[in-house]
Amino acid sequence: STCAGEVRNPGRDFPRGLLLALLLIVATYVFPLTMFTAINLPDWHGWEEGSFSEIAKVQVGQWMALWVVASSFAANTGMYTAEVFEDSWQLCGMARTGLMPPIFGKRWNGHTG
């Protein structure tokens, strides 16, 4: 992994992080889908991409639909940030091996605090 060097104990922390991510994914997808399908409002045959917020609005209310949209925004922002982080490390490595211009290999070694 391109970010394993940034973790104190990757042999311990990566498996824990993956397990936690798996549990959260199951909790945030399987449980709501099971409940929404059991209630069946609106009919699950008509579900499409982006139906989660509409289902939440029908079954719980407008406030839940807003939470679904806000949490989707936060999740997508996190995935985008992780991708940019990974891409920056790839560019840095490529620059250090001469495959990219040297400007991409520069790192800031200062402190942020």
Secondary structure, 3 states (H helix, E strand, C coil): CCCHHHCCCHHHHHHHHHHHHHHHHHHHHHHHHHHHHHHCCCCHHHCCCCHHHHHHHHHCCHHHHHHHHHHHHHHHHHHHHHHHHHHHHHHHHHHHCCCCCHHHHCCCCCCCC
